[in-house]
Amino acid sequence: MAPARLNVLVYTGSGTTSESVRQCIDSLRRLLSPNYAVIPISESVLLKEPWASTCAVLVIPGGADLGYCRVLDGEGNRRISEFVRRGGAYLGFCAGAYYGSSRCEFEVGHPPLEVVGGRELAFFPGTCRGGAFRGFEYHSEKGARAAVLRVNRGVFEEGEELVETFASYYNGGGVFVDAATVTGHKVDVLASYQDHLDVDGGHGRAAVVLCHVGEGMAMLSGPHPEFAPANLSPQPGIPRYADLIRTLQEDNEARLCFLRACLRKLGLEVSAEEDTFLPSLSSMHLSAVDASLVSELLCSWAQVIDKENNSEYIRGEGDTFRIYSDQDGLAVQDMDSLRGLSVNDEDDDDGGDAPGKTAGIVDYSAFTKIIVAHENGLPTTDMTPRFNHKLYYSSLARFRSVEAGAETWGNVLLYGDVVTSTNSLLEKLNPKLIAKLPTGFTFSASTQLAGRGRGSNVWVAPPGGLMFSTVINHPAYLAASRPVVFLQYIAAIAIVEAIQSYDVGYENLPVKLKWPNDICELHSLFL
């Protein structure tokens, strides 16, 4: 069974610019969350990891395409081309569009800007020539402009609310020469430049094209429809830059409609929300079958807990965790104020912005994670509406009454409604801390924003799944004869058996073991 393609991978390696990456990831997350995980990746991932099977679209943002050639020519491009021809999709903006064409011609006759040469991917079977408009300078906004695009509404699905023309951010992109008359390949012109070009575009002024490649597609765009005017920084030293931003703001809704329609052309399910964000990280709740076990666990963490201004922190390898106790008298309404605190925002009256509400790339490691230790009792359903702790522990006790030898598993539970990844967070807590977690310590969540899979694969795991990671203190000397993966298989098989024996009729559910950490039902990812 083919895995679900739920990852939108944005290349952020050699050749890209931070601004292009930021704008690209921000716009895609707004339009595609929570249906897809929009993930930044490096050239190392493209070259070495098994990314293709779960990738819906590979995005190459703006920058300088010679940097892409330097690290991806050969094996990288072979992987990308194979991915597209087997049904994947490629989305290239500006430099990513030059890179996806058969030939790149940039600022010919204008050294040191001049770049001329063939390109291996060749999704567009002709030349991408630029800059379409003069004035480009690397690492500068001096050549930026609001380029007017004329939309070819006839190639889009009926019902798309597209205007005839709109202004898009432009800075150095090309025109696809003779795109309207390409023979032997199916190329659709989605939009054209309306203004006169400073280079020869051949027949037409194609600005955005969709190329059909094998079973897949490649969408290439000279301008930057992914650039949101709200994310552009003022440039007081550049004449009329404020006018550029104002023009883009006036046409912003038309830009969004065009970008949504383009993403749907690539087969993506665009969010129905006008402006979607990932949910904010929630606090995590530490509880136990006996509340005294929570106090004992906190005491064992004493050596790795830092105390600052009457607050307790655990500073891990990639994340910082702040420890609260229900003995502090926290009320249910206090839980929301604990979400999304960053180290630098903790003095703010409102607790700082939640990660899901910041523009650009969300760096979850910059936000302090909250752990509420329940030393007096269990979390209420008001605190954790998607997880009933009382039901969990009563079910555990009932199971133990009929199953011998199950006394060490599930005694201590860490639960978060919305977390990045149960697996990654446990690893990043602190090596010394992990050593003090008992076998059977389990971390569960209802929603994961960056679930961890094989290699560097990550995904958004929405509510409705059962996500958890369990600590097993496995002796190193047993690694060869009893590898950890064997334990994963045993756990996965046990879950399948538990589901199929849950009640009458459940034995017919087509629940299957896919990988040691993946259980699937038909074509849906169950775990």
Protein Blocks (a to p, Z undefined) as FASTA:
>chain_A
ZZddfbdcddfbehiafklmmmmmmmmmmmmpckbccddddfklmmmmcfklmpfbdcdd
eddfklmmmmmgojlmmmmmmmmmnopacddehjlmmmmpmbdcehehiafkbccdddfk
lmpacdcdddfbghiaghiaklgccddddddfklpcehiacdfbdcdddehiacdehklm
cghiacddfbdcfbdcfbdehjajdfbdcddehjbccdddfblmkbcfklpccdfklghk
lmmmmmmmmmmmmmmmmmmmmmmmnopacdfbfbdcdddddddddddfblklmmmmmmmm
mmmpcceehiacdddfkbccddddfklopafklmmmmgopafklmmpmnlpaafklcghj
ddfklpccdddddfkbccdfklmmmbcfklmmmmmmmmmmmmghilmgokaccddfbdfb
lmlmmmmnomklmmmpcehiacddfbdfbdcdehjbccdddehiacddddddddfklmmm
mcfklmmmmmmmmmmmmmmmmpghjlmpccdcfbfmbccehjacfZZ
